[in-house]
Amino acid sequence: MVCNGANLTCPGFGDIAGGIYTVHIVNNGASRQAALTGFPANVTELRMWVTDSTRGMEEGARIPVTGGKAEVKLDATSYTTVISVR
């Protein structure tokens, strides 16, 4: 996994046998759009949770994945987790 933004930390995990993929994104900067790429073709949707100074693991809208790519809005100074939908 490659994370190429200032003030971002992005570990990712994949359970290939179970078909579950997870990315955790710590954004220590301003709000921004992020492109997540490299998901297998069978991943079509992600669930998203956000934690920040006012929210604790609040679930957000589901995110479509097309051609292995998803666009995610990262809120300022937040921790975002996305997990593939089975």
PDB file of N, CA, C and O in Angstrom:
ATOM      1  N   MET A   1       0.847  -1.176   0.000  1.00  0.00           N
ATOM      2  CA  MET A   1       0.000   0.000   0.000  1.00  0.00           C
ATOM      3  C   MET A   1       0.885   1.229   0.000  1.00  0.00           C
ATOM      4  O   MET A   1       1.917   1.263   0.670  1.00  0.00           O
ATOM      5  N   VAL A   2       0.480   2.232  -0.750  1.00  0.00           N
ATOM      6  CA  VAL A   2       1.208   3.486  -0.831  1.00  0.00           C
ATOM      7  C   VAL A   2       0.310   4.598  -0.327  1.00  0.00           C
ATOM      8  O   VAL A   2      -0.860   4.685  -0.700  1.00  0.00           O
ATOM      9  N   CYS A   3       0.860   5.439   0.515  1.00  0.00           N
ATOM     10  CA  CYS A   3       0.127   6.589   1.048  1.00  0.00           C
ATOM     11  C   CYS A   3       0.969   7.809   0.713  1.00  0.00           C
ATOM     12  O   CYS A   3       2.049   7.988   1.275  1.00  0.00           O
ATOM     13  N   ASN A   4       0.488   8.655  -0.200  1.00  0.00           N
ATOM     14  CA  ASN A   4       1.353   9.719  -0.693  1.00  0.00           C
ATOM     15  C   ASN A   4       0.771  11.118  -0.482  1.00  0.00           C
ATOM     16  O   ASN A   4       0.716  11.922  -1.413  1.00  0.00           O
ATOM     17  N   GLY A   5       0.347  11.395   0.727  1.00  0.00           N
ATOM     18  CA  GLY A   5      -0.133  12.732   1.042  1.00  0.00           C
ATOM     19  C   GLY A   5       0.501  13.226   2.326  1.00  0.00           C
ATOM     20  O   GLY A   5       0.775  12.449   3.241  1.00  0.00           O
ATOM     21  N   ALA A   6       0.730  14.533   2.384  1.00  0.00           N
ATOM     22  CA  ALA A   6       1.272  15.107   3.614  1.00  0.00           C
ATOM     23  C   ALA A   6       0.276  14.923   4.750  1.00  0.00           C
ATOM     24  O   ALA A   6      -0.930  15.068   4.555  1.00  0.00           O
ATOM     25  N   ASN A   7       0.776  14.610   5.921  1.00  0.00           N
ATOM     26  CA  ASN A   7      -0.034  14.436   7.129  1.00  0.00           C
ATOM     27  C   ASN A   7      -1.028  13.277   7.037  1.00  0.00           C
ATOM     28  O   ASN A   7      -2.075  13.307   7.684  1.00  0.00           O
ATOM     29  N   LEU A   8      -0.707  12.262   6.241  1.00  0.00           N
ATOM     30  CA  LEU A   8      -1.554  11.070   6.133  1.00  0.00           C
ATOM     31  C   LEU A   8      -0.772   9.833   6.564  1.00  0.00           C
ATOM     32  O   LEU A   8       0.421   9.709   6.286  1.00  0.00           O
ATOM     33  N   THR A   9      -1.460   8.920   7.247  1.00  0.00           N
ATOM     34  CA  THR A   9      -0.934   7.600   7.559  1.00  0.00           C
ATOM     35  C   THR A   9      -2.006   6.614   7.136  1.00  0.00           C
ATOM     36  O   THR A   9      -3.174   6.779   7.490  1.00  0.00           O
ATOM     37  N   CYS A  10      -1.624   5.579   6.374  1.00  0.00           N
ATOM     38  CA  CYS A  10      -2.638   4.719   5.750  1.00  0.00           C
ATOM     39  C   CYS A  10      -2.260   3.243   5.748  1.00  0.00           C
ATOM     40  O   CYS A  10      -1.789   2.756   4.720  1.00  0.00           O
ATOM     41  N   PRO A  11      -2.435   2.517   6.821  1.00  0.00           N
ATOM     42  CA  PRO A  11      -2.221   1.068   6.740  1.00  0.00           C
ATOM     43  C   PRO A  11      -3.422   0.382   6.088  1.00  0.00           C
ATOM     44  O   PRO A  11      -4.563   0.808   6.267  1.00  0.00           O
ATOM     45  N   GLY A  12      -3.159  -0.662   5.348  1.00  0.00           N
ATOM     46  CA  GLY A  12      -4.222  -1.432   4.715  1.00  0.00           C
ATOM     47  C   GLY A  12      -4.021  -2.913   4.989  1.00  0.00           C
ATOM     48  O   GLY A  12      -2.894  -3.376   5.170  1.00  0.00           O
ATOM     49  N   PHE A  13      -5.122  -3.647   5.018  1.00  0.00           N
ATOM     50  CA  PHE A  13      -5.083  -5.075   5.315  1.00  0.00           C
ATOM     51  C   PHE A  13      -6.003  -5.806   4.351  1.00  0.00           C
ATOM     52  O   PHE A  13      -7.072  -5.302   4.005  1.00  0.00           O
ATOM     53  N   GLY A  14      -5.596  -6.990   3.917  1.00  0.00           N
ATOM     54  CA  GLY A  14      -6.432  -7.785   3.028  1.00  0.00           C
ATOM     55  C   GLY A  14      -6.508  -9.226   3.473  1.00  0.00           C
ATOM     56  O   GLY A  14      -5.488  -9.865   3.731  1.00  0.00           O
ATOM     57  N   ASP A  15      -7.727  -9.736   3.562  1.00  0.00           N
ATOM     58  CA  ASP A  15      -7.977 -11.157   3.803  1.00  0.00           C
ATOM     59  C   ASP A  15      -8.447 -11.721   2.471  1.00  0.00           C
ATOM     60  O   ASP A  15      -9.646 -11.769   2.193  1.00  0.00           O
ATOM     61  N   ILE A  16      -7.496 -12.145   1.655  1.00  0.00           N
ATOM     62  CA  ILE A  16      -7.809 -12.585   0.299  1.00  0.00           C
ATOM     63  C   ILE A  16      -8.771 -13.764   0.316  1.00  0.00           C
ATOM     64  O   ILE A  16      -9.718 -13.791  -0.470  1.00  0.00           O
ATOM     65  N   ALA A  17      -8.552 -14.730   1.185  1.00  0.00           N
ATOM     66  CA  ALA A  17      -9.423 -15.910   1.247  1.00  0.00           C
ATOM     67  C   ALA A  17     -10.845 -15.522   1.646  1.00  0.00           C
ATOM     68  O   ALA A  17     -11.808 -16.080   1.121  1.00  0.00           O
ATOM     69  N   GLY A  18     -10.984 -14.573   2.567  1.00  0.00           N
ATOM     70  CA  GLY A  18     -12.304 -14.146   3.018  1.00  0.00           C
ATOM     71  C   GLY A  18     -12.903 -13.022   2.194  1.00  0.00           C
ATOM     72  O   GLY A  18     -14.085 -12.707   2.332  1.00  0.00           O
ATOM     73  N   GLY A  19     -12.082 -12.410   1.326  1.00  0.00           N
ATOM     74  CA  GLY A  19     -12.564 -11.335   0.475  1.00  0.00           C
ATOM     75  C   GLY A  19     -12.869 -10.042   1.224  1.00  0.00           C
ATOM     76  O   GLY A  19     -13.737  -9.272   0.814  1.00  0.00           O
ATOM     77  N   ILE A  20     -12.155  -9.807   2.320  1.00  0.00           N
ATOM     78  CA  ILE A  20     -12.383  -8.598   3.126  1.00  0.00           C
ATOM     79  C   ILE A  20     -11.132  -7.730   3.069  1.00  0.00           C
ATOM     80  O   ILE A  20     -10.021  -8.201   3.313  1.00  0.00           O
ATOM     81  N   TYR A  21     -11.331  -6.461   2.743  1.00  0.00           N
ATOM     82  CA  TYR A  21     -10.222  -5.518   2.621  1.00  0.00           C
ATOM     83  C   TYR A  21     -10.529  -4.302   3.474  1.00  0.00           C
ATOM     84  O   TYR A  21     -11.641  -3.775   3.449  1.00  0.00           O
ATOM     85  N   THR A  22      -9.524  -3.858   4.238  1.00  0.00           N
ATOM     86  CA  THR A  22      -9.702  -2.759   5.189  1.00  0.00           C
ATOM     87  C   THR A  22      -8.576  -1.751   5.011  1.00  0.00           C
ATOM     88  O   THR A  22      -7.414  -2.120   4.844  1.00  0.00           O
ATOM     89  N   VAL A  23      -8.941  -0.465   5.050  1.00  0.00           N
ATOM     90  CA  VAL A  23      -7.946   0.609   5.025  1.00  0.00           C
ATOM     91  C   VAL A  23      -8.272   1.567   6.161  1.00  0.00           C
ATOM     92  O   VAL A  23      -9.412   2.008   6.302  1.00  0.00           O
ATOM     93  N   HIS A  24      -7.275   1.884   6.965  1.00  0.00           N
ATOM     94  CA  HIS A  24      -7.394   2.884   8.027  1.00  0.00           C
ATOM     95  C   HIS A  24      -6.621   4.114   7.561  1.00  0.00           C
ATOM     96  O   HIS A  24      -5.486   4.001   7.097  1.00  0.00           O
ATOM     97  N   ILE A  25      -7.235   5.280   7.684  1.00  0.00           N
ATOM     98  CA  ILE A  25      -6.585   6.506   7.217  1.00  0.00           C
ATOM     99  C   ILE A  25      -6.600   7.534   8.335  1.00  0.00           C
ATOM    100  O   ILE A  25      -7.665   7.955   8.787  1.00  0.00           O
ATOM    101  N   VAL A  26      -5.419   7.937   8.777  1.00  0.00           N
ATOM    102  CA  VAL A  26      -5.302   9.013   9.755  1.00  0.00           C
ATOM    103  C   VAL A  26      -4.942  10.273   8.969  1.00  0.00           C
ATOM    104  O   VAL A  26      -3.899  10.342   8.319  1.00  0.00           O
ATOM    105  N   ASN A  27      -5.824  11.261   9.042  1.00  0.00           N
ATOM    106  CA  ASN A  27      -5.604  12.532   8.369  1.00  0.00           C
ATOM    107  C   ASN A  27      -5.303  13.586   9.430  1.00  0.00           C
ATOM    108  O   ASN A  27      -6.209  14.039  10.130  1.00  0.00           O
ATOM    109  N   ASN A  28      -4.053  13.973   9.551  1.00  0.00           N
ATOM    110  CA  ASN A  28      -3.644  14.995  10.518  1.00  0.00           C
ATOM    111  C   ASN A  28      -3.575  16.377   9.874  1.00  0.00           C
ATOM    112  O   ASN A  28      -2.849  17.248  10.353  1.00  0.00           O
ATOM    113  N   GLY A  29      -4.316  16.581   8.807  1.00  0.00           N
ATOM    114  CA  GLY A  29      -4.308  17.861   8.100  1.00  0.00           C
ATOM    115  C   GLY A  29      -5.719  18.321   7.789  1.00  0.00           C
ATOM    116  O   GLY A  29      -6.683  17.923   8.444  1.00  0.00           O
ATOM    117  N   ALA A  30      -5.820  19.170   6.773  1.00  0.00           N
ATOM    118  CA  ALA A  30      -7.107  19.726   6.337  1.00  0.00           C
ATOM    119  C   ALA A  30      -7.946  18.649   5.659  1.00  0.00           C
ATOM    120  O   ALA A  30      -7.433  17.598   5.276  1.00  0.00           O
ATOM    121  N   SER A  31      -9.238  18.921   5.516  1.00  0.00           N
ATOM    122  CA  SER A  31     -10.099  17.980   4.806  1.00  0.00           C
ATOM    123  C   SER A  31      -9.645  17.902   3.351  1.00  0.00           C
ATOM    124  O   SER A  31      -9.126  18.873   2.800  1.00  0.00           O
ATOM    125  N   ARG A  32      -9.847  16.730   2.731  1.00  0.00           N
ATOM    126  CA  ARG A  32      -9.372  16.511   1.369  1.00  0.00           C
ATOM    127  C   ARG A  32     -10.041  15.290   0.772  1.00  0.00           C
ATOM    128  O   ARG A  32     -10.609  14.464   1.487  1.00  0.00           O
ATOM    129  N   GLN A  33      -9.969  15.186  -0.529  1.00  0.00           N
ATOM    130  CA  GLN A  33     -10.412  13.992  -1.235  1.00  0.00           C
ATOM    131  C   GLN A  33      -9.240  13.024  -1.310  1.00  0.00           C
ATOM    132  O   GLN A  33      -8.088  13.442  -1.433  1.00  0.00           O
ATOM    133  N   ALA A  34      -9.533  11.746  -1.237  1.00  0.00           N
ATOM    134  CA  ALA A  34      -8.495  10.722  -1.361  1.00  0.00           C
ATOM    135  C   ALA A  34      -8.969   9.665  -2.344  1.00  0.00           C
ATOM    136  O   ALA A  34     -10.146   9.306  -2.366  1.00  0.00           O
ATOM    137  N   ALA A  35      -8.058   9.178  -3.145  1.00  0.00           N
ATOM    138  CA  ALA A  35      -8.342   8.081  -4.070  1.00  0.00           C
ATOM    139  C   ALA A  35      -7.718   6.814  -3.500  1.00  0.00           C
ATOM    140  O   ALA A  35      -6.517   6.768  -3.231  1.00  0.00           O
ATOM    141  N   LEU A  36      -8.541   5.791  -3.318  1.00  0.00           N
ATOM    142  CA  LEU A  36      -8.070   4.482  -2.860  1.00  0.00           C
ATOM    143  C   LEU A  36      -8.110   3.564  -4.072  1.00  0.00           C
ATOM    144  O   LEU A  36      -9.166   3.385  -4.679  1.00  0.00           O
ATOM    145  N   THR A  37      -6.985   2.989  -4.426  1.00  0.00           N
ATOM    146  CA  THR A  37      -6.919   2.149  -5.617  1.00  0.00           C
ATOM    147  C   THR A  37      -6.354   0.775  -5.290  1.00  0.00           C
ATOM    148  O   THR A  37      -5.737   0.571  -4.244  1.00  0.00           O
ATOM    149  N   GLY A  38      -6.576  -0.158  -6.202  1.00  0.00           N
ATOM    150  CA  GLY A  38      -6.005  -1.491  -6.064  1.00  0.00           C
ATOM    151  C   GLY A  38      -6.936  -2.537  -5.485  1.00  0.00           C
ATOM    152  O   GLY A  38      -6.505  -3.649  -5.181  1.00  0.00           O
ATOM    153  N   PHE A  39      -8.214  -2.195  -5.328  1.00  0.00           N
ATOM    154  CA  PHE A  39      -9.161  -3.195  -4.832  1.00  0.00           C
ATOM    155  C   PHE A  39      -9.420  -4.229  -5.927  1.00  0.00           C
ATOM    156  O   PHE A  39      -9.433  -3.881  -7.108  1.00  0.00           O
ATOM    157  N   PRO A  40      -9.626  -5.498  -5.551  1.00  0.00           N
ATOM    158  CA  PRO A  40      -9.952  -6.521  -6.546  1.00  0.00           C
ATOM    159  C   PRO A  40     -11.285  -6.200  -7.235  1.00  0.00           C
ATOM    160  O   PRO A  40     -12.102  -5.446  -6.707  1.00  0.00           O
ATOM    161  N   ALA A  41     -11.488  -6.780  -8.410  1.00  0.00           N
ATOM    162  CA  ALA A  41     -12.687  -6.513  -9.214  1.00  0.00           C
ATOM    163  C   ALA A  41     -13.988  -6.868  -8.494  1.00  0.00           C
ATOM    164  O   ALA A  41     -15.028  -6.274  -8.776  1.00  0.00           O
ATOM    165  N   ASN A  42     -13.944  -7.827  -7.570  1.00  0.00           N
ATOM    166  CA  ASN A  42     -15.178  -8.230  -6.885  1.00  0.00           C
ATOM    167  C   ASN A  42     -15.574  -7.275  -5.759  1.00  0.00           C
ATOM    168  O   ASN A  42     -16.646  -7.435  -5.176  1.00  0.00           O
ATOM    169  N   VAL A  43     -14.741  -6.291  -5.442  1.00  0.00           N
ATOM    170  CA  VAL A  43     -15.093  -5.293  -4.429  1.00  0.00           C
ATOM    171  C   VAL A  43     -15.811  -4.153  -5.134  1.00  0.00           C
ATOM    172  O   VAL A  43     -15.225  -3.465  -5.970  1.00  0.00           O
ATOM    173  N   THR A  44     -17.083  -3.952  -4.794  1.00  0.00           N
ATOM    174  CA  THR A  44     -17.893  -2.934  -5.452  1.00  0.00           C
ATOM    175  C   THR A  44     -18.383  -1.839  -4.506  1.00  0.00           C
ATOM    176  O   THR A  44     -18.932  -0.829  -4.948  1.00  0.00           O
ATOM    177  N   GLU A  45     -18.181  -2.046  -3.188  1.00  0.00           N
ATOM    178  CA  GLU A  45     -18.686  -1.070  -2.224  1.00  0.00           C
ATOM    179  C   GLU A  45     -17.885  -1.156  -0.929  1.00  0.00           C
ATOM    180  O   GLU A  45     -17.431  -2.229  -0.530  1.00  0.00           O
ATOM    181  N   LEU A  46     -17.723   0.001  -0.281  1.00  0.00           N
ATOM    182  CA  LEU A  46     -17.035   0.075   1.005  1.00  0.00           C
ATOM    183  C   LEU A  46     -17.966   0.677   2.049  1.00  0.00           C
ATOM    184  O   LEU A  46     -18.758   1.571   1.750  1.00  0.00           O
ATOM    185  N   ARG A  47     -17.861   0.181   3.270  1.00  0.00           N
ATOM    186  CA  ARG A  47     -18.502   0.841   4.412  1.00  0.00           C
ATOM    187  C   ARG A  47     -17.463   1.749   5.034  1.00  0.00           C
ATOM    188  O   ARG A  47     -16.272   1.439   5.009  1.00  0.00           O
ATOM    189  N   MET A  48     -17.906   2.884   5.599  1.00  0.00           N
ATOM    190  CA  MET A  48     -16.973   3.860   6.136  1.00  0.00           C
ATOM    191  C   MET A  48     -17.385   4.286   7.539  1.00  0.00           C
ATOM    192  O   MET A  48     -18.565   4.490   7.822  1.00  0.00           O
ATOM    193  N   TRP A  49     -16.374   4.419   8.423  1.00  0.00           N
ATOM    194  CA  TRP A  49     -16.567   4.941   9.775  1.00  0.00           C
ATOM    195  C   TRP A  49     -15.569   6.063  10.009  1.00  0.00           C
ATOM    196  O   TRP A  49     -14.432   5.995   9.543  1.00  0.00           O
ATOM    197  N   VAL A  50     -15.996   7.109  10.739  1.00  0.00           N
ATOM    198  CA  VAL A  50     -15.126   8.261  11.010  1.00  0.00           C
ATOM    199  C   VAL A  50     -15.094   8.530  12.509  1.00  0.00           C
ATOM    200  O   VAL A  50     -16.119   8.497  13.189  1.00  0.00           O
ATOM    201  N   THR A  51     -13.885   8.800  13.006  1.00  0.00           N
ATOM    202  CA  THR A  51     -13.681   9.228  14.391  1.00  0.00           C
ATOM    203  C   THR A  51     -12.917  10.543  14.355  1.00  0.00           C
ATOM    204  O   THR A  51     -11.911  10.675  13.658  1.00  0.00           O
ATOM    205  N   ASP A  52     -13.413  11.519  15.122  1.00  0.00           N
ATOM    206  CA  ASP A  52     -12.705  12.791  15.277  1.00  0.00           C
ATOM    207  C   ASP A  52     -13.063  13.367  16.643  1.00  0.00           C
ATOM    208  O   ASP A  52     -13.530  12.633  17.514  1.00  0.00           O
ATOM    209  N   SER A  53     -12.854  14.647  16.843  1.00  0.00           N
ATOM    210  CA  SER A  53     -13.087  15.245  18.164  1.00  0.00           C
ATOM    211  C   SER A  53     -14.559  15.267  18.575  1.00  0.00           C
ATOM    212  O   SER A  53     -14.862  15.461  19.752  1.00  0.00           O
ATOM    213  N   THR A  54     -15.478  15.073  17.628  1.00  0.00           N
ATOM    214  CA  THR A  54     -16.907  15.096  17.968  1.00  0.00           C
ATOM    215  C   THR A  54     -17.628  13.787  17.649  1.00  0.00           C
ATOM    216  O   THR A  54     -18.773  13.601  18.062  1.00  0.00           O
ATOM    217  N   ARG A  55     -16.982  12.887  16.928  1.00  0.00           N
ATOM    218  CA  ARG A  55     -17.618  11.617  16.539  1.00  0.00           C
ATOM    219  C   ARG A  55     -16.738  10.450  16.937  1.00  0.00           C
ATOM    220  O   ARG A  55     -15.511  10.524  16.870  1.00  0.00           O
ATOM    221  N   GLY A  56     -17.378   9.383  17.348  1.00  0.00           N
ATOM    222  CA  GLY A  56     -16.661   8.162  17.685  1.00  0.00           C
ATOM    223  C   GLY A  56     -17.188   7.014  16.856  1.00  0.00           C
ATOM    224  O   GLY A  56     -18.276   6.501  17.120  1.00  0.00           O
ATOM    225  N   MET A  57     -16.429   6.605  15.854  1.00  0.00           N
ATOM    226  CA  MET A  57     -16.811   5.520  14.952  1.00  0.00           C
ATOM    227  C   MET A  57     -18.213   5.720  14.388  1.00  0.00           C
ATOM    228  O   MET A  57     -19.035   4.804  14.420  1.00  0.00           O
ATOM    229  N   GLU A  58     -18.481   6.898  13.881  1.00  0.00           N
ATOM    230  CA  GLU A  58     -19.774   7.190  13.271  1.00  0.00           C
ATOM    231  C   GLU A  58     -19.766   6.663  11.842  1.00  0.00           C
ATOM    232  O   GLU A  58     -18.880   6.985  11.050  1.00  0.00           O
ATOM    233  N   GLU A  59     -20.770   5.847  11.526  1.00  0.00           N
ATOM    234  CA  GLU A  59     -20.817   5.278  10.183  1.00  0.00           C
ATOM    235  C   GLU A  59     -21.315   6.319   9.193  1.00  0.00           C
ATOM    236  O   GLU A  59     -22.292   7.024   9.445  1.00  0.00           O
ATOM    237  N   GLY A  60     -20.627   6.400   8.067  1.00  0.00           N
ATOM    238  CA  GLY A  60     -21.007   7.336   7.012  1.00  0.00           C
ATOM    239  C   GLY A  60     -21.655   6.603   5.862  1.00  0.00           C
ATOM    240  O   GLY A  60     -21.968   5.415   5.949  1.00  0.00           O
ATOM    241  N   ALA A  61     -21.848   7.331   4.792  1.00  0.00           N
ATOM    242  CA  ALA A  61     -22.449   6.759   3.587  1.00  0.00           C
ATOM    243  C   ALA A  61     -21.521   5.713   2.987  1.00  0.00           C
ATOM    244  O   ALA A  61     -20.299   5.792   3.119  1.00  0.00           O
ATOM    245  N   ARG A  62     -22.120   4.741   2.333  1.00  0.00           N
ATOM    246  CA  ARG A  62     -21.310   3.728   1.648  1.00  0.00           C
ATOM    247  C   ARG A  62     -20.660   4.348   0.422  1.00  0.00           C
ATOM    248  O   ARG A  62     -21.182   5.294  -0.168  1.00  0.00           O
ATOM    249  N   ILE A  63     -19.511   3.797   0.053  1.00  0.00           N
ATOM    250  CA  ILE A  63     -18.699   4.353  -1.016  1.00  0.00           C
ATOM    251  C   ILE A  63     -18.619   3.342  -2.158  1.00  0.00           C
ATOM    252  O   ILE A  63     -18.219   2.198  -1.938  1.00  0.00           O
ATOM    253  N   PRO A  64     -18.992   3.743  -3.374  1.00  0.00           N
ATOM    254  CA  PRO A  64     -18.872   2.819  -4.504  1.00  0.00           C
ATOM    255  C   PRO A  64     -17.413   2.617  -4.913  1.00  0.00           C
ATOM    256  O   PRO A  64     -16.588   3.524  -4.803  1.00  0.00           O
ATOM    257  N   VAL A  65     -17.120   1.420  -5.383  1.00  0.00           N
ATOM    258  CA  VAL A  65     -15.796   1.089  -5.919  1.00  0.00           C
ATOM    259  C   VAL A  65     -16.000   0.690  -7.375  1.00  0.00           C
ATOM    260  O   VAL A  65     -16.777  -0.218  -7.670  1.00  0.00           O
ATOM    261  N   THR A  66     -15.307   1.363  -8.280  1.00  0.00           N
ATOM    262  CA  THR A  66     -15.428   1.077  -9.707  1.00  0.00           C
ATOM    263  C   THR A  66     -14.033   0.863 -10.279  1.00  0.00           C
ATOM    264  O   THR A  66     -13.152   1.710 -10.132  1.00  0.00           O
ATOM    265  N   GLY A  67     -13.848  -0.262 -10.923  1.00  0.00           N
ATOM    266  CA  GLY A  67     -12.540  -0.544 -11.510  1.00  0.00           C
ATOM    267  C   GLY A  67     -11.421  -0.578 -10.492  1.00  0.00           C
ATOM    268  O   GLY A  67     -10.283  -0.225 -10.801  1.00  0.00           O
ATOM    269  N   GLY A  68     -11.741  -1.006  -9.264  1.00  0.00           N
ATOM    270  CA  GLY A  68     -10.736  -1.105  -8.210  1.00  0.00           C
ATOM    271  C   GLY A  68     -10.427   0.195  -7.513  1.00  0.00           C
ATOM    272  O   GLY A  68      -9.504   0.249  -6.700  1.00  0.00           O
ATOM    273  N   LYS A  69     -11.191   1.273  -7.813  1.00  0.00           N
ATOM    274  CA  LYS A  69     -10.901   2.598  -7.263  1.00  0.00           C
ATOM    275  C   LYS A  69     -12.111   3.180  -6.543  1.00  0.00           C
ATOM    276  O   LYS A  69     -13.248   3.049  -6.995  1.00  0.00           O
ATOM    277  N   ALA A  70     -11.836   3.833  -5.401  1.00  0.00           N
ATOM    278  CA  ALA A  70     -12.886   4.517  -4.631  1.00  0.00           C
ATOM    279  C   ALA A  70     -12.405   5.918  -4.291  1.00  0.00           C
ATOM    280  O   ALA A  70     -11.217   6.130  -4.051  1.00  0.00           O
ATOM    281  N   GLU A  71     -13.323   6.868  -4.271  1.00  0.00           N
ATOM    282  CA  GLU A  71     -13.033   8.244  -3.872  1.00  0.00           C
ATOM    283  C   GLU A  71     -13.642   8.466  -2.492  1.00  0.00           C
ATOM    284  O   GLU A  71     -14.827   8.210  -2.281  1.00  0.00           O
ATOM    285  N   VAL A  72     -12.821   8.947  -1.549  1.00  0.00           N
ATOM    286  CA  VAL A  72     -13.257   9.128  -0.166  1.00  0.00           C
ATOM    287  C   VAL A  72     -12.966  10.563   0.270  1.00  0.00           C
ATOM    288  O   VAL A  72     -11.875  11.078   0.025  1.00  0.00           O
ATOM    289  N   LYS A  73     -13.938  11.207   0.913  1.00  0.00           N
ATOM    290  CA  LYS A  73     -13.700  12.527   1.486  1.00  0.00           C
ATOM    291  C   LYS A  73     -13.192  12.318   2.906  1.00  0.00           C
ATOM    292  O   LYS A  73     -13.866  11.704   3.734  1.00  0.00           O
ATOM    293  N   LEU A  74     -11.993  12.836   3.178  1.00  0.00           N
ATOM    294  CA  LEU A  74     -11.408  12.747   4.509  1.00  0.00           C
ATOM    295  C   LEU A  74     -11.647  14.061   5.234  1.00  0.00           C
ATOM    296  O   LEU A  74     -11.248  15.122   4.754  1.00  0.00           O
ATOM    297  N   ASP A  75     -12.293  13.994   6.380  1.00  0.00           N
ATOM    298  CA  ASP A  75     -12.512  15.192   7.176  1.00  0.00           C
ATOM    299  C   ASP A  75     -11.200  15.606   7.838  1.00  0.00           C
ATOM    300  O   ASP A  75     -10.306  14.783   8.031  1.00  0.00           O
ATOM    301  N   ALA A  76     -11.096  16.893   8.183  1.00  0.00           N
ATOM    302  CA  ALA A  76      -9.889  17.408   8.824  1.00  0.00           C
ATOM    303  C   ALA A  76      -9.652  16.696  10.154  1.00  0.00           C
ATOM    304  O   ALA A  76     -10.594  16.407  10.892  1.00  0.00           O
ATOM    305  N   THR A  77      -8.400  16.423  10.444  1.00  0.00           N
ATOM    306  CA  THR A  77      -7.962  15.827  11.700  1.00  0.00           C
ATOM    307  C   THR A  77      -8.897  14.691  12.121  1.00  0.00           C
ATOM    308  O   THR A  77      -9.579  14.769  13.144  1.00  0.00           O
ATOM    309  N   SER A  78      -8.909  13.649  11.317  1.00  0.00           N
ATOM    310  CA  SER A  78      -9.837  12.546  11.549  1.00  0.00           C
ATOM    311  C   SER A  78      -9.170  11.195  11.309  1.00  0.00           C
ATOM    312  O   SER A  78      -8.092  11.101  10.722  1.00  0.00           O
ATOM    313  N   TYR A  79      -9.850  10.156  11.784  1.00  0.00           N
ATOM    314  CA  TYR A  79      -9.439   8.762  11.588  1.00  0.00           C
ATOM    315  C   TYR A  79     -10.588   8.103  10.843  1.00  0.00           C
ATOM    316  O   TYR A  79     -11.701   8.024  11.362  1.00  0.00           O
ATOM    317  N   THR A  80     -10.326   7.632   9.637  1.00  0.00           N
ATOM    318  CA  THR A  80     -11.359   7.031   8.805  1.00  0.00           C
ATOM    319  C   THR A  80     -11.008   5.574   8.547  1.00  0.00           C
ATOM    320  O   THR A  80      -9.856   5.253   8.257  1.00  0.00           O
ATOM    321  N   THR A  81     -11.984   4.703   8.651  1.00  0.00           N
ATOM    322  CA  THR A  81     -11.810   3.297   8.332  1.00  0.00           C
ATOM    323  C   THR A  81     -12.797   2.925   7.240  1.00  0.00           C
ATOM    324  O   THR A  81     -13.980   3.255   7.335  1.00  0.00           O
ATOM    325  N   VAL A  82     -12.325   2.241   6.203  1.00  0.00           N
ATOM    326  CA  VAL A  82     -13.215   1.699   5.174  1.00  0.00           C
ATOM    327  C   VAL A  82     -12.997   0.192   5.114  1.00  0.00           C
ATOM    328  O   VAL A  82     -11.868  -0.293   5.190  1.00  0.00           O
ATOM    329  N   ILE A  83     -14.100  -0.534   4.976  1.00  0.00           N
ATOM    330  CA  ILE A  83     -14.060  -2.003   4.902  1.00  0.00           C
ATOM    331  C   ILE A  83     -14.937  -2.439   3.744  1.00  0.00           C
ATOM    332  O   ILE A  83     -16.053  -1.947   3.578  1.00  0.00           O
ATOM    333  N   SER A  84     -14.428  -3.359   2.950  1.00  0.00           N
ATOM    334  CA  SER A  84     -15.194  -3.839   1.791  1.00  0.00           C
ATOM    335  C   SER A  84     -16.467  -4.551   2.252  1.00  0.00           C
ATOM    336  O   SER A  84     -16.508  -5.194   3.301  1.00  0.00           O
ATOM    337  N   VAL A  85     -17.498  -4.408   1.428  1.00  0.00           N
ATOM    338  CA  VAL A  85     -18.779  -5.070   1.680  1.00  0.00           C
ATOM    339  C   VAL A  85     -18.733  -6.412   0.969  1.00  0.00           C
ATOM    340  O   VAL A  85     -18.337  -6.482  -0.194  1.00  0.00           O
ATOM    341  N   ARG A  86     -19.130  -7.473   1.649  1.00  0.00           N
ATOM    342  CA  ARG A  86     -19.101  -8.817   1.069  1.00  0.00           C
ATOM    343  C   ARG A  86     -20.349  -9.086   0.286  1.00  0.00           C
ATOM    344  O   ARG A  86     -20.503 -10.171  -0.276  1.00  0.00           O
TER     345      ARG A  86
END
